[in-house]
Amino acid sequence: MDINNVLEEECIILDFETDKKEEAIDKLTQLLFSSKRINSIKRFKKDLLRREKEASTAVGHGVAIPHAKSKYVNKPSVAFLRTKNLIAYDSDKKDVNMFFLIAVPLESNNEHIKILSTLARKIMNEDFLDRLLHAKNVNEVFETINNK
């Protein structure tokens, strides 16, 4: 899966100030809506939070990958947000400061699995995480995620 097919620079936010997971997810869904990748913030977010209740999407290394298949998604998409500080993500008190939100259309076969798999491989690389953590601008993040 080539991430640059599903991620655009306009869907990346750096150094977002919050101490709440919900605010980060709200910002990510707003990014997808403003770029016309989803057609309803409220309805998509409902699907996303339903998925989040099944199991935490915090994957360690300061990263969370909230994701959902939803009929309110126009096209497979990824949005990235880095917070200024670590925030408690779930009841296990996993601290997170980097979010990859994945949104795929409901009728999509395995698109979300392919995207999750690609991101999981990247996240296992310490250099990748360090570059995301210290990127000075959106372009650096975009290039890091797309291996450019």
C-alpha positions in Angstrom: 0.0 0.0 0.0 1.4 3.3 -1.0 0.5 5.8 1.7 0.8 8.8 -0.7 -2.4 7.6 -2.4 -4.4 8.2 0.8 -2.5 11.1 2.6 -2.3 14.7 1.5 -0.3 17.5 3.2 -3.6 19.3 4.0 -4.5 16.4 6.3 -1.4 16.8 8.6 -1.3 19.0 11.7 1.8 19.5 13.9 2.1 20.5 17.6 -1.7 20.6 18.3 -2.3 21.7 21.8 -4.5 19.4 23.7 -4.4 17.0 26.6 -7.5 15.1 25.4 -7.8 12.2 23.0 -11.3 13.4 21.9 -10.0 16.8 20.9 -7.3 15.2 18.7 -9.8 13.0 17.1 -12.2 15.9 16.5 -9.4 17.8 14.8 -8.5 14.9 12.6 -12.1 14.4 11.5 -12.4 18.1 10.7 -9.3 17.8 8.5 -10.9 14.9 6.6 -14.2 16.8 6.2 -12.6 20.0 5.0 -10.6 18.1 2.4 -13.9 16.4 1.3 -12.6 12.9 2.3 -15.6 12.4 4.6 -19.1 13.8 4.1 -20.3 14.0 7.7 -18.2 14.7 10.8 -20.8 13.7 13.2 -21.7 10.4 11.6 -18.2 9.4 10.7 -17.0 10.2 14.2 -19.9 8.0 15.6 -18.5 5.0 13.5 -15.0 5.8 14.6 -15.8 5.9 18.3 -17.8 2.7 18.0 -14.7 1.0 16.7 -12.6 2.6 19.4 -14.8 1.1 22.1 -14.1 -2.4 20.8 -10.4 -2.1 21.6 -7.9 0.7 22.1 -6.0 1.8 19.0 -3.0 3.0 20.9 -0.2 0.8 19.5 2.8 1.9 21.6 5.8 4.1 20.8 3.6 7.1 21.4 1.3 6.3 18.4 -2.4 5.7 18.1 -4.2 4.6 14.9 -7.9 5.2 15.3 -9.7 3.9 12.3 -13.1 3.1 10.9 -15.0 1.8 7.8 -17.9 4.0 7.3 -20.5 4.9 4.6 -19.6 8.5 5.3 -16.1 8.2 3.8 -15.8 9.4 0.2 -12.3 7.9 -0.4 -9.7 5.9 1.6 -7.8 8.5 3.6 -5.2 9.0 6.3 -4.8 12.1 8.5 -1.8 12.7 10.8 -1.7 14.8 13.9 1.1 15.3 16.4 0.4 16.9 19.8 2.7 19.1 21.7 2.6 16.9 24.7 1.9 13.2 25.5 -1.7 12.5 26.4 -3.2 9.6 28.2 -5.0 7.6 25.4 -6.8 4.8 27.1 -7.6 3.1 30.4 -4.1 1.4 30.2 -2.7 5.0 30.4 -0.8 4.6 27.2 0.7 7.9 26.3 0.3 9.1 22.8 1.4 12.2 20.8 1.1 10.9 17.3 -2.2 10.0 15.7 -2.8 8.3 12.3 -6.5 8.4 11.6 -7.6 6.0 8.9 -11.0 6.3 7.2 -12.2 3.9 4.5 -15.5 3.5 2.7 -17.8 0.9 4.1 -17.8 -1.1 0.9 -14.0 -1.2 0.8 -12.7 -4.8 1.0 -9.3 -4.8 2.7 -8.2 -1.3 2.2 -8.0 -0.4 5.9 -6.0 -3.6 6.6 -3.5 -2.7 3.9 -3.1 0.8 5.3 -2.8 -0.5 8.9 -0.2 -3.0 7.9 1.9 -0.4 6.0 1.8 2.0 9.0 2.5 -0.8 11.5 5.7 -1.7 9.6 6.8 1.9 9.5 6.1 2.5 13.2 8.4 -0.4 14.1 11.3 1.7 12.7 12.8 4.0 15.4 14.2 6.4 12.8 10.8 6.8 11.2 9.3 7.7 14.6 12.1 10.0 15.5 11.8 11.9 12.2 8.0 12.3 12.8 8.6 13.5 16.3 11.1 16.1 15.3 9.8 17.2 12.0 9.8 21.0 11.8 7.0 21.3 9.2 4.2 19.5 7.4 6.4 18.8 4.3 8.9 16.9 6.5 6.2 14.7 7.9 4.7 14.1 4.5 8.1 13.1 3.1 8.8 10.9 6.0 5.5 9.0 5.8 5.9 8.6 2.1 9.6 7.6 2.3 10.7 10.4 0.0 
